[in-house]
Amino acid sequence: MNCIITGASKGLGKAIAEKFAAGGYDLYLCSRNAKALSETAEQISSSYPAVRIRHVAHDLAAKEEVLAFGRWVLDQGAAVDVLVNNAGQFIPGSVHNEPEGALESLMAINCYSAYHLSRVLVPGMMARRQGHIFNMCSVASFKAYTNGGAYSITKHALAGFSANLREEMKPHGVKVTTVYPGAAYTDSWAGSGIDPHRIMEAADVAEMIYAASRLSPQATVEEILLRPQLGDL
């Protein structure tokens, strides 16, 4: 079994990679930071030596690099059992004052990367009539919040893409799940002053994704919504 994960060098992507490695999946990982990605692959490999882990660095904000990563996966001869479109970025700000180009930059990485990569990999999944795609959205996909700006807009767009893909894939045996995580503690929260116990663990999100991937072919978890026990920040 093979699992392809973007944005895999840290945070939720790394936690998801660790969970699927624990389940015996071979991993095909991508992130833009080659050094961090290599370190993550080495860490997971040391814990799960029987698992094959291949990785390559690409900046998925650029369409040509998304396509290159997709072709690289196909060139490995890997059947895509699970695809996790996790690559993303957050730029704080509001529509009226966020940096010029924020919407275009975030749309490219938060939405277009999932669209273009899926277009490369989905035909093989359709031909095999199996596979599962997870699109990592956010509670920001349906709840506007202060300083969310372009980030929230692009996560809305990703949710729309995911819902549309779900409808398209129904007759082809390919599952699609939209994931809406609330705040989960990752490296990006370090030094923020946030109590790690106030928000979720990255492993919580990974656990739910893995569980959803293990259902029978007759069942699909269409949406996963997770929030901290005390609610959003």
Backbone as JSON, one array per atom type, in Angstrom:
{
  "sequence": "MNCIITGASKGLGKAIAEKFAAGGYDLYLCSRNAKALSETAEQISSSYPAVRIRHVAHDLAAKEEVLAFGRWVLDQGAAVDVLVNNAGQFIPGSVHNEPEGALESLMAINCYSAYHLSRVLVPGMMARRQGHIFNMCSVASFKAYTNGGAYSITKHALAGFSANLREEMKPHGVKVTTVYPGAAYTDSWAGSGIDPHRIMEAADVAEMIYAASRLSPQATVEEILLRPQLGDL",
  "N": [[0.85, -1.19, 0.0], [0.43, 2.27, -0.72], [1.12, 5.64, 0.19], [0.74, 8.97, -0.57], [1.92, 12.11, 0.25], [1.7, 15.58, 0.54], [3.39, 18.59, 1.63], [4.84, 17.45, 3.71], [6.96, 17.59, 5.53], [6.76, 18.58, 8.09], [4.62, 19.37, 10.95], [1.14, 18.77, 10.48], [1.33, 17.2, 8.16], [3.66, 15.68, 8.59], [2.88, 14.24, 10.86], [0.79, 12.73, 9.79], [2.2, 11.22, 7.93], [3.78, 9.68, 9.67], [1.79, 8.18, 10.94], [0.68, 6.62, 8.84], [2.95, 5.23, 8.08], [3.31, 3.69, 10.35], [1.21, 2.04, 9.95], [2.14, 0.43, 7.98], [2.32, 1.39, 5.39], [4.01, 2.27, 2.37], [5.75, 5.29, 1.71], [5.48, 8.32, -0.13], [6.79, 11.3, -0.29], [6.53, 14.89, -0.17], [7.76, 18.2, 0.04], [8.6, 21.7, 0.19], [10.95, 22.28, 1.46], [13.9, 20.89, 1.31], [15.86, 19.96, 3.12], [14.54, 19.72, 5.62], [12.61, 17.89, 4.86], [14.15, 15.63, 4.21], [15.2, 15.06, 6.74], [12.85, 14.43, 8.13], [12.06, 12.12, 6.72], [14.18, 10.43, 7.37], [13.85, 10.2, 10.13], [11.35, 8.92, 10.33], [11.91, 6.58, 8.96], [13.8, 5.4, 10.64], [12.2, 4.62, 12.72], [10.41, 2.93, 11.52], [11.63, 0.7, 9.88], [10.98, -1.2, 7.94], [9.4, -0.01, 6.14], [9.19, 1.53, 2.97], [10.45, 4.62, 2.06], [10.21, 7.32, 0.05], [11.24, 10.47, -1.21], [10.93, 13.86, -2.38], [11.84, 17.19, -3.1], [9.75, 19.91, -3.81], [8.37, 23.03, -4.75], [5.2, 23.54, -4.33], [3.65, 25.69, -4.91], [4.03, 26.46, -7.43], [2.8, 25.65, -10.55], [4.14, 24.06, -12.49], [5.91, 22.66, -10.9], [4.24, 21.19, -9.29], [3.15, 19.47, -11.23], [5.49, 18.18, -11.95], [6.09, 16.79, -9.6], [3.88, 15.06, -9.5], [4.33, 13.55, -11.83], [6.72, 12.37, -11.06], [5.87, 10.68, -8.99], [4.29, 8.88, -10.47], [6.3, 7.84, -12.08], [7.68, 6.3, -10.28], [6.27, 4.03, -10.28], [4.3, 3.59, -8.47], [1.23, 2.56, -7.21], [-1.48, 4.59, -6.4], [-2.76, 4.55, -3.39], [-3.53, 6.08, -1.2], [-3.91, 9.53, -1.17], [-2.84, 12.5, 0.16], [-3.6, 15.7, 0.12], [-2.01, 18.07, 1.42], [-0.31, 20.26, 1.42], [0.21, 23.65, 2.22], [-0.21, 27.12, 3.21], [-0.1, 29.89, 5.48], [-0.86, 33.27, 5.55], [-1.11, 35.99, 7.52], [-3.68, 38.5, 7.82], [-6.08, 40.96, 6.64], [-8.67, 41.4, 4.17], [-8.59, 44.05, 3.34], [-6.06, 44.97, 4.04], [-3.99, 43.11, 3.81], [-0.84, 41.78, 2.53], [0.0, 42.76, -0.81], [-0.78, 40.54, -3.38], [-1.18, 38.37, -1.75], [-3.51, 36.82, -1.91], [-3.27, 35.57, -4.43], [-0.89, 34.1, -4.05], [-1.54, 32.38, -1.92], [-3.74, 31.05, -2.95], [-2.54, 29.56, -4.94], [-0.9, 27.66, -3.58], [-2.6, 26.62, -1.57], [-4.91, 25.73, -2.84], [-4.78, 25.38, -5.75], [-2.63, 23.61, -5.98], [-3.58, 21.16, -4.98], [-5.6, 20.68, -6.82], [-4.21, 20.46, -9.33], [-2.38, 18.36, -8.79], [-4.1, 16.26, -8.2], [-5.33, 15.95, -10.67], [-3.28, 14.79, -12.12], [-2.86, 12.34, -10.8], [-5.32, 11.08, -10.35], [-6.46, 9.75, -12.69], [-5.16, 7.19, -12.8], [-6.08, 6.08, -10.43], [-8.79, 5.94, -10.95], [-8.76, 4.1, -13.03], [-7.98, 1.82, -11.67], [-10.07, 1.62, -10.0], [-10.09, 2.25, -7.28], [-8.81, 3.8, -4.28], [-8.04, 6.67, -2.23], [-8.62, 10.01, -1.53], [-7.57, 12.68, 0.43], [-8.34, 15.91, 1.29], [-6.89, 18.61, 2.76], [-8.47, 20.86, 4.45], [-9.77, 23.43, 6.5], [-11.12, 24.72, 9.57], [-11.46, 27.27, 8.91], [-12.49, 27.15, 6.42], [-15.2, 27.36, 6.43], [-15.84, 29.21, 8.31], [-15.5, 32.47, 8.84], [-12.9, 34.51, 10.19], [-11.17, 36.89, 12.3], [-8.34, 38.39, 10.86], [-8.04, 36.44, 9.01], [-8.49, 36.67, 6.23], [-7.17, 36.24, 2.99], [-6.36, 33.61, 3.38], [-8.57, 32.24, 4.51], [-10.35, 32.55, 2.4], [-9.1, 31.01, 0.39], [-9.16, 28.49, 1.54], [-11.89, 28.07, 1.64], [-12.24, 27.78, -1.1], [-10.78, 25.43, -1.59], [-12.34, 23.58, -0.2], [-14.62, 23.63, -1.78], [-13.6, 22.57, -4.16], [-12.97, 19.99, -3.23], [-15.48, 18.95, -2.54], [-16.68, 18.89, -5.04], [-15.0, 17.1, -6.4], [-15.51, 14.8, -4.96], [-18.15, 14.19, -5.77], [-17.69, 13.65, -8.48], [-16.06, 11.38, -8.38], [-17.54, 9.34, -7.29], [-18.83, 7.27, -8.96], [-16.6, 5.88, -9.76], [-15.27, 4.42, -7.87], [-13.44, 5.69, -6.26], [-12.55, 7.26, -3.31], [-13.24, 10.34, -1.61], [-12.34, 12.61, 0.83], [-13.02, 15.41, 2.8], [-11.16, 17.33, 4.99], [-11.45, 19.09, 7.97], [-9.64, 20.6, 10.07], [-9.39, 22.07, 13.31], [-7.42, 24.2, 15.44], [-4.28, 22.76, 15.86], [-1.47, 21.61, 17.68], [1.63, 22.4, 16.43], [4.96, 22.91, 15.08], [4.71, 25.53, 14.23], [3.35, 26.83, 16.19], [5.11, 27.09, 18.22], [6.64, 29.07, 20.68], [4.6, 30.88, 20.66], [3.16, 31.28, 22.9], [0.88, 29.9, 23.35], [-0.82, 27.47, 25.2], [0.02, 24.16, 24.87], [-1.83, 22.22, 25.63], [-4.22, 23.41, 25.29], [-5.05, 23.23, 22.69], [-5.47, 20.91, 19.91], [-3.57, 17.86, 19.31], [-1.27, 17.2, 16.68], [-1.23, 14.55, 15.99], [-3.8, 13.73, 16.56], [-5.35, 14.53, 14.39], [-4.12, 13.05, 12.36], [-4.76, 10.48, 13.23], [-7.54, 10.32, 12.82], [-7.72, 10.59, 10.04], [-6.35, 8.32, 9.17], [-8.02, 6.31, 10.24], [-10.37, 6.78, 8.77], [-9.48, 6.0, 6.29], [-9.47, 3.28, 6.39], [-11.87, 1.99, 6.08], [-14.47, -0.16, 4.71], [-14.88, -0.79, 1.13], [-17.45, 0.01, 0.57], [-18.1, 2.16, 2.13], [-17.75, 5.62, 2.86], [-16.16, 8.27, 4.47], [-17.19, 11.38, 4.26], [-16.62, 13.9, 5.3], [-14.41, 15.23, 7.74], [-14.41, 16.76, 10.75], [-12.66, 18.41, 13.17], [-12.15, 19.81, 16.34], [-10.53, 21.66, 19.0], [-11.14, 20.56, 22.36], [-12.08, 22.67, 23.98], [-13.04, 24.34, 22.11], [-12.7, 26.59, 19.23], [-9.89, 28.84, 18.96]],
  "CA": [[0.0, 0.0, 0.0], [1.22, 3.48, -0.88], [0.51, 6.89, 0.63], [1.42, 10.15, -1.09], [1.59, 13.23, 1.14], [2.37, 16.85, 0.29], [3.59, 19.34, 2.87], [5.06, 16.33, 4.63], [8.18, 17.69, 6.32], [6.49, 18.97, 9.48], [3.23, 19.61, 11.29], [0.13, 17.75, 10.2], [1.84, 16.29, 7.14], [4.6, 14.75, 9.22], [2.1, 13.36, 11.74], [0.06, 11.81, 8.92], [3.2, 10.29, 7.4], [4.14, 8.75, 10.74], [0.68, 7.27, 11.18], [0.57, 5.65, 7.76], [4.12, 4.36, 8.17], [3.01, 2.73, 11.41], [0.26, 1.08, 9.38], [2.81, -0.39, 6.98], [2.28, 1.99, 4.06], [5.17, 2.94, 1.8], [5.47, 6.72, 1.65], [6.03, 9.18, -1.18], [6.62, 12.57, 0.41], [6.96, 16.12, -0.85], [7.63, 19.53, 0.64], [9.54, 22.6, -0.5], [12.19, 22.35, 2.23], [14.57, 19.61, 1.08], [16.58, 19.52, 4.33], [13.54, 19.28, 6.6], [11.96, 16.69, 4.33], [15.08, 14.53, 4.37], [15.27, 14.75, 8.17], [11.61, 13.74, 8.47], [12.11, 10.78, 6.14], [15.13, 9.64, 8.16], [13.24, 9.91, 11.44], [10.29, 7.91, 10.17], [12.57, 5.34, 8.54], [14.45, 4.78, 11.79], [11.14, 4.03, 13.54], [9.7, 1.91, 10.74], [12.63, 0.34, 8.86], [10.42, -2.06, 6.89], [8.63, 0.84, 5.22], [9.96, 2.25, 1.97], [10.12, 6.04, 2.06], [10.85, 8.11, -1.01], [10.85, 11.87, -1.04], [11.51, 14.81, -3.32], [11.46, 18.57, -2.75], [9.15, 20.76, -4.83], [7.54, 24.14, -4.28], [3.92, 23.27, -4.99], [2.98, 26.94, -5.29], [4.26, 26.6, -8.87], [2.1, 24.57, -11.25], [5.07, 23.14, -13.14], [6.51, 21.79, -9.89], [3.18, 20.23, -8.92], [3.1, 18.47, -12.29], [6.73, 17.4, -11.87], [5.94, 15.85, -8.49], [2.93, 14.04, -9.91], [5.0, 12.65, -12.77], [7.71, 11.61, -10.28], [5.14, 9.59, -8.32], [3.95, 7.89, -11.49], [7.54, 7.2, -12.55], [8.09, 5.31, -9.29], [5.45, 2.83, -10.46], [3.49, 3.41, -7.26], [-0.22, 2.7, -7.26], [-1.86, 5.57, -5.39], [-3.82, 4.07, -2.51], [-3.97, 7.25, -0.42], [-3.3, 10.82, -1.52], [-3.18, 13.54, 1.12], [-3.27, 17.04, -0.36], [-1.82, 18.79, 2.67], [0.53, 21.45, 1.27], [-0.53, 24.89, 2.46], [0.5, 28.22, 3.85], [-0.95, 30.92, 6.1], [-0.37, 34.64, 5.62], [-2.13, 36.74, 8.26], [-4.1, 39.79, 7.28], [-7.47, 41.13, 6.25], [-8.8, 41.71, 2.75], [-8.27, 45.46, 3.04], [-4.71, 45.4, 4.38], [-2.98, 42.07, 3.7], [0.15, 42.1, 1.5], [-0.39, 42.61, -2.21], [-0.43, 39.23, -3.91], [-1.43, 37.31, -0.78], [-4.55, 35.92, -2.41], [-2.72, 34.76, -5.52], [0.11, 33.17, -3.5], [-2.19, 31.36, -1.11], [-4.58, 30.23, -3.82], [-1.66, 28.64, -5.67], [-0.45, 26.56, -2.73], [-3.68, 26.04, -0.76], [-5.99, 25.16, -3.65], [-4.37, 24.92, -7.07], [-1.72, 22.46, -5.9], [-4.41, 19.97, -4.84], [-6.3, 20.5, -8.09], [-3.31, 19.99, -10.38], [-1.83, 17.05, -8.45], [-5.18, 15.28, -8.34], [-5.53, 15.71, -12.1], [-2.23, 13.88, -12.58], [-2.9, 11.03, -10.16], [-6.66, 10.49, -10.33], [-6.76, 8.78, -13.75], [-4.72, 5.85, -12.41], [-6.98, 5.59, -9.38], [-10.04, 5.59, -11.63], [-8.53, 2.87, -13.79], [-7.93, 0.72, -10.7], [-11.33, 1.69, -9.27], [-9.84, 2.31, -5.84], [-7.95, 4.89, -3.83], [-8.69, 7.6, -1.31], [-8.02, 11.34, -1.54], [-7.9, 13.54, 1.56], [-8.01, 17.31, 1.05], [-6.76, 19.24, 4.07], [-9.03, 22.2, 4.52], [-9.61, 24.06, 7.8], [-12.37, 25.32, 10.04], [-11.55, 28.55, 8.19], [-13.19, 26.93, 5.16], [-16.62, 27.74, 6.54], [-16.03, 30.18, 9.38], [-14.6, 33.62, 8.71], [-12.4, 34.98, 11.47], [-10.29, 38.04, 12.23], [-6.99, 38.16, 10.36], [-8.06, 35.26, 8.16], [-8.32, 37.18, 4.88], [-6.99, 35.38, 1.82], [-6.26, 32.21, 3.82], [-9.92, 31.71, 4.62], [-10.92, 32.5, 1.04], [-8.53, 29.88, -0.35], [-9.63, 27.25, 2.15], [-13.23, 27.91, 1.1], [-12.1, 27.27, -2.47], [-10.35, 24.04, -1.52], [-13.5, 22.79, 0.2], [-15.46, 23.51, -2.96], [-12.94, 21.6, -5.05], [-13.07, 18.67, -2.64], [-16.88, 18.51, -2.67], [-16.92, 18.59, -6.45], [-14.26, 15.88, -6.72], [-16.25, 13.7, -4.34], [-19.27, 13.83, -6.65], [-17.15, 13.09, -9.72], [-15.39, 10.1, -8.17], [-18.47, 8.33, -6.77], [-19.03, 6.07, -9.8], [-15.31, 5.29, -10.15], [-14.7, 3.67, -6.77], [-12.4, 6.48, -5.59], [-13.11, 8.0, -2.19], [-12.72, 11.7, -1.37], [-12.7, 13.11, 2.15], [-12.61, 16.77, 3.13], [-10.76, 17.38, 6.4], [-11.55, 20.44, 8.53], [-9.05, 20.65, 11.41], [-9.2, 23.29, 14.06], [-6.03, 24.42, 15.84], [-3.51, 21.62, 16.35], [-0.14, 22.1, 18.04], [2.75, 22.04, 15.56], [6.1, 23.81, 15.26], [4.33, 26.91, 13.95], [2.83, 27.42, 17.41], [6.19, 27.22, 19.2], [6.96, 30.45, 21.02], [3.42, 31.74, 20.54], [2.54, 31.45, 24.2], [-0.29, 29.04, 23.44], [-0.67, 26.24, 25.97], [-0.2, 23.01, 23.99], [-2.98, 21.46, 26.08], [-5.44, 24.14, 24.92], [-5.43, 22.86, 21.33], [-5.3, 19.49, 19.59], [-2.28, 17.36, 18.87], [-1.26, 16.86, 15.25], [-1.52, 13.12, 15.9], [-5.25, 13.54, 16.59], [-5.82, 14.66, 13.01], [-3.6, 11.89, 11.65], [-5.5, 9.3, 13.67], [-8.85, 10.31, 12.18], [-7.53, 10.35, 8.62], [-6.0, 6.91, 9.01], [-9.22, 5.51, 10.51], [-11.28, 6.93, 7.63], [-8.92, 5.28, 5.14], [-9.49, 1.84, 6.62], [-13.22, 1.46, 5.98], [-14.75, -1.03, 3.57], [-15.11, -0.05, -0.11], [-18.83, 0.48, 0.51], [-18.3, 3.28, 3.04], [-16.86, 6.78, 2.71], [-16.3, 9.42, 5.37], [-17.13, 12.52, 3.36], [-16.04, 15.06, 5.99], [-13.88, 15.09, 9.1], [-14.33, 18.05, 11.44], [-12.08, 18.28, 14.5], [-11.87, 21.06, 17.05], [-10.1, 21.48, 20.39], [-12.24, 20.32, 23.29], [-12.61, 23.94, 24.46], [-13.5, 25.13, 20.97], [-11.7, 27.34, 18.48], [-9.23, 29.93, 19.67]],
  "C": [[0.89, 1.25, 0.0], [0.43, 4.71, -0.46], [1.36, 8.05, 0.14], [0.96, 11.35, -0.27], [2.38, 14.47, 0.71], [2.45, 17.65, 1.58], [3.96, 18.41, 4.01], [6.22, 16.5, 5.59], [7.93, 18.03, 7.78], [4.99, 19.05, 9.72], [2.3, 18.46, 11.0], [0.63, 16.73, 9.18], [2.77, 15.26, 7.71], [3.85, 13.75, 10.1], [1.33, 12.32, 10.93], [1.01, 10.77, 8.34], [3.58, 9.25, 8.44], [3.04, 7.71, 10.98], [0.56, 6.22, 10.09], [1.78, 4.73, 7.7], [3.9, 3.29, 9.23], [2.05, 1.66, 10.92], [0.85, 0.25, 8.25], [2.77, 0.16, 5.57], [3.66, 2.47, 3.64], [4.79, 4.39, 1.53], [6.18, 7.39, 0.48], [5.74, 10.62, -0.73], [7.16, 13.74, -0.38], [6.81, 17.3, 0.09], [8.66, 20.42, -0.07], [10.88, 22.68, 0.2], [12.9, 21.0, 2.17], [15.23, 19.08, 2.35], [15.6, 18.97, 5.36], [12.86, 18.0, 6.15], [12.86, 15.47, 4.5], [15.18, 14.1, 5.83], [14.02, 13.99, 8.62], [11.63, 12.31, 7.96], [13.04, 9.88, 6.95], [14.55, 9.25, 9.52], [12.19, 8.81, 11.33], [10.9, 6.57, 9.81], [13.23, 4.63, 9.72], [13.43, 4.1, 12.71], [10.45, 2.87, 12.84], [10.59, 1.45, 9.58], [12.09, -0.52, 7.73], [9.66, -1.26, 5.83], [9.56, 1.54, 4.24], [9.49, 3.7, 1.93], [10.92, 6.74, 0.97], [10.35, 9.54, -0.9], [11.56, 12.74, -2.07], [10.98, 16.19, -2.97], [10.91, 19.29, -3.98], [8.38, 21.87, -4.14], [6.21, 24.04, -5.01], [3.08, 24.52, -5.21], [3.12, 27.19, -6.78], [3.66, 25.4, -9.59], [3.07, 23.58, -11.86], [5.73, 22.2, -12.14], [5.5, 20.79, -9.35], [3.14, 19.1, -9.95], [4.34, 17.58, -12.25], [6.65, 16.38, -10.73], [4.99, 14.72, -8.87], [3.56, 13.04, -10.87], [6.04, 11.79, -12.05], [7.04, 10.45, -9.57], [4.81, 8.5, -9.32], [5.18, 7.13, -11.97], [8.06, 6.16, -11.56], [7.32, 4.0, -9.45], [4.53, 2.56, -9.29], [2.0, 3.57, -7.56], [-0.63, 3.63, -6.11], [-3.04, 5.03, -4.59], [-4.4, 5.2, -1.68], [-3.19, 8.47, -0.89], [-3.77, 11.85, -0.52], [-2.68, 14.88, 0.59], [-3.2, 17.98, 0.85], [-1.01, 20.07, 2.54], [-0.3, 22.71, 1.45], [0.32, 25.91, 3.18], [-0.51, 29.2, 4.43], [-0.22, 32.26, 6.08], [-1.42, 35.46, 6.34], [-2.47, 38.06, 7.59], [-5.58, 39.79, 6.96], [-7.51, 41.55, 4.79], [-8.31, 43.12, 2.44], [-6.81, 45.83, 3.31], [-3.64, 44.3, 4.26], [-2.03, 42.38, 2.55], [-0.4, 41.89, 0.09], [0.1, 41.26, -2.73], [-0.7, 38.08, -2.96], [-2.46, 36.31, -1.3], [-4.01, 35.0, -3.5], [-1.74, 33.7, -4.99], [-0.56, 32.03, -2.74], [-3.11, 30.47, -1.95], [-3.74, 29.18, -4.54], [-1.29, 27.44, -4.82], [-1.6, 25.86, -2.02], [-4.75, 25.35, -1.58], [-5.49, 24.58, -4.97], [-3.47, 23.7, -7.01], [-2.51, 21.16, -5.78], [-5.13, 19.64, -6.14], [-5.38, 19.87, -9.14], [-2.73, 18.61, -10.06], [-2.88, 15.96, -8.6], [-5.41, 14.95, -9.81], [-4.48, 14.76, -12.68], [-2.46, 12.47, -12.06], [-4.25, 10.32, -10.22], [-6.91, 9.5, -11.47], [-6.32, 7.35, -13.43], [-5.6, 5.25, -11.34], [-8.3, 5.16, -9.99], [-9.9, 4.29, -12.38], [-8.52, 1.65, -12.87], [-9.22, 0.58, -9.9], [-11.11, 1.58, -7.76], [-8.85, 3.44, -5.54], [-8.74, 5.88, -3.01], [-7.92, 8.91, -1.3], [-8.51, 12.11, -0.32], [-7.43, 14.95, 1.24], [-8.05, 18.06, 2.38], [-7.23, 20.68, 4.02], [-8.79, 22.76, 5.93], [-10.99, 24.49, 8.27], [-12.57, 26.69, 9.4], [-12.25, 28.4, 6.85], [-14.65, 27.36, 5.22], [-16.89, 28.72, 7.66], [-15.02, 31.3, 9.23], [-14.13, 34.06, 10.1], [-11.41, 36.11, 11.26], [-8.89, 37.63, 11.78], [-6.9, 36.94, 9.45], [-7.88, 35.58, 6.69], [-8.23, 36.15, 3.78], [-6.9, 33.9, 2.21], [-7.64, 31.57, 3.87], [-10.58, 31.56, 3.25], [-10.41, 31.26, 0.31], [-8.95, 28.54, 0.24], [-11.1, 27.0, 1.81], [-13.16, 27.28, -0.29], [-11.7, 25.8, -2.48], [-11.5, 23.13, -1.12], [-14.45, 22.6, -0.96], [-14.91, 22.51, -3.96], [-13.15, 20.19, -4.53], [-14.48, 18.11, -2.78], [-17.19, 18.12, -4.11], [-16.24, 17.29, -6.86], [-14.96, 14.66, -6.14], [-17.39, 13.24, -5.25], [-18.77, 13.15, -7.92], [-16.64, 11.67, -9.54], [-16.33, 9.0, -7.68], [-18.6, 7.1, -7.67], [-17.75, 5.34, -10.16], [-14.61, 4.55, -9.01], [-13.62, 4.39, -6.01], [-13.06, 7.34, -4.51], [-12.47, 9.38, -2.08], [-13.25, 12.17, -0.02], [-12.16, 14.52, 2.34], [-12.34, 16.85, 4.63], [-10.75, 18.83, 6.87], [-10.95, 20.46, 9.94], [-9.14, 22.05, 12.02], [-7.74, 23.39, 14.46], [-5.41, 23.16, 16.43], [-2.08, 22.07, 16.59], [0.93, 21.52, 17.14], [3.88, 23.04, 15.82], [5.72, 25.27, 15.06], [3.77, 27.61, 15.18], [3.92, 27.64, 18.46], [6.52, 28.69, 19.43], [5.79, 31.4, 20.96], [2.78, 32.06, 21.89], [1.28, 30.62, 24.39], [0.02, 27.78, 24.24], [-0.95, 25.06, 25.05], [-1.44, 22.19, 24.36], [-4.3, 22.16, 25.75], [-5.95, 23.72, 23.54], [-5.1, 21.39, 21.08], [-3.84, 19.15, 19.35], [-2.38, 17.02, 17.38], [-1.63, 15.38, 15.06], [-3.02, 12.83, 15.94], [-5.82, 13.58, 15.18], [-5.38, 13.46, 12.2], [-4.39, 10.64, 11.97], [-6.85, 9.2, 12.95], [-8.74, 10.03, 10.69], [-7.22, 8.87, 8.37], [-7.24, 6.03, 9.22], [-10.2, 5.58, 9.34], [-10.79, 6.15, 6.42], [-9.09, 3.78, 5.23], [-10.88, 1.23, 6.5], [-13.37, 0.56, 4.76], [-14.97, -0.18, 2.32], [-16.51, 0.54, -0.2], [-19.07, 1.73, 1.34], [-17.28, 4.38, 2.81], [-17.18, 7.81, 3.79], [-16.12, 10.66, 4.5], [-16.44, 13.72, 3.99], [-15.53, 14.66, 7.37], [-13.72, 16.48, 9.68], [-13.82, 17.81, 12.85], [-11.83, 19.66, 15.09], [-11.29, 20.73, 18.43], [-11.31, 21.3, 21.29], [-12.88, 21.62, 23.78], [-13.06, 24.84, 23.33], [-12.36, 25.86, 20.29], [-11.09, 28.44, 19.33], [-9.92, 31.26, 19.35]]
}
